[in-house]
Amino acid sequence: MQVMNGAEAIKKIRQEYHYAGLIYSVTGNDDPVQLQELRDAGATDVFLKPIKVAQVTDVIKGNIVFSGCYRLYCLILFRYL
């Protein structure tokens, strides 16, 4: 099994599988460079651990309203440090 970090996984999902939906990344790493790397790779948003349900709900609701979607497909990538 190939091991990759969250940014590599997001890039692969976007490029190889042509996935255009929402991708949320969850990480415990608060380094601004690493967070930007996830966004640059194609993450819709990045949540810092520990995450709060209300925070996730607000962000997802905001994306549904913004995109006008009736169905929401999202992939959550957990990055363990």
Contacts in CASP RR format, 6 or more apart in sequence:
PFRMAT RR
TARGET T0000
AUTHOR 0000-0000-0000
METHOD contacts of the structure
MODEL  1
MQVMNGAEAIKKIRQEYHYAGLIYSVTGNDDPVQLQELRDAGATDVFLKP
IKVAQVTDVIKGNIVFSGCYRLYCLILFRYL
4 12 0 8 1.000
5 79 0 8 1.000
6 25 0 8 1.000
6 27 0 8 1.000
6 38 0 8 1.000
6 41 0 8 1.000
6 77 0 8 1.000
6 79 0 8 1.000
7 37 0 8 1.000
7 38 0 8 1.000
7 40 0 8 1.000
7 41 0 8 1.000
7 43 0 8 1.000
8 41 0 8 1.000
9 77 0 8 1.000
10 23 0 8 1.000
10 25 0 8 1.000
10 38 0 8 1.000
10 41 0 8 1.000
10 42 0 8 1.000
10 43 0 8 1.000
10 77 0 8 1.000
11 41 0 8 1.000
11 42 0 8 1.000
13 19 0 8 1.000
13 23 0 8 1.000
13 75 0 8 1.000
14 20 0 8 1.000
14 23 0 8 1.000
14 41 0 8 1.000
14 42 0 8 1.000
19 75 0 8 1.000
21 44 0 8 1.000
21 73 0 8 1.000
21 74 0 8 1.000
21 75 0 8 1.000
22 44 0 8 1.000
22 60 0 8 1.000
22 63 0 8 1.000
22 72 0 8 1.000
22 73 0 8 1.000
22 74 0 8 1.000
22 75 0 8 1.000
23 42 0 8 1.000
23 43 0 8 1.000
23 44 0 8 1.000
23 74 0 8 1.000
23 75 0 8 1.000
23 76 0 8 1.000
23 77 0 8 1.000
24 43 0 8 1.000
24 44 0 8 1.000
24 45 0 8 1.000
24 46 0 8 1.000
24 47 0 8 1.000
24 56 0 8 1.000
24 59 0 8 1.000
24 60 0 8 1.000
24 74 0 8 1.000
24 75 0 8 1.000
24 76 0 8 1.000
24 77 0 8 1.000
25 38 0 8 1.000
25 43 0 8 1.000
25 45 0 8 1.000
25 46 0 8 1.000
25 47 0 8 1.000
25 76 0 8 1.000
25 77 0 8 1.000
25 79 0 8 1.000
26 46 0 8 1.000
26 47 0 8 1.000
26 48 0 8 1.000
26 49 0 8 1.000
26 51 0 8 1.000
26 76 0 8 1.000
26 77 0 8 1.000
26 78 0 8 1.000
26 79 0 8 1.000
27 34 0 8 1.000
27 35 0 8 1.000
27 38 0 8 1.000
27 46 0 8 1.000
27 47 0 8 1.000
27 48 0 8 1.000
27 49 0 8 1.000
27 79 0 8 1.000
27 81 0 8 1.000
28 48 0 8 1.000
28 49 0 8 1.000
28 79 0 8 1.000
28 81 0 8 1.000
29 35 0 8 1.000
29 79 0 8 1.000
29 81 0 8 1.000
30 48 0 8 1.000
35 46 0 8 1.000
38 46 0 8 1.000
39 46 0 8 1.000
43 77 0 8 1.000
44 63 0 8 1.000
44 74 0 8 1.000
45 59 0 8 1.000
45 63 0 8 1.000
47 55 0 8 1.000
47 56 0 8 1.000
47 59 0 8 1.000
60 72 0 8 1.000
60 74 0 8 1.000
63 69 0 8 1.000
63 72 0 8 1.000
64 72 0 8 1.000
END
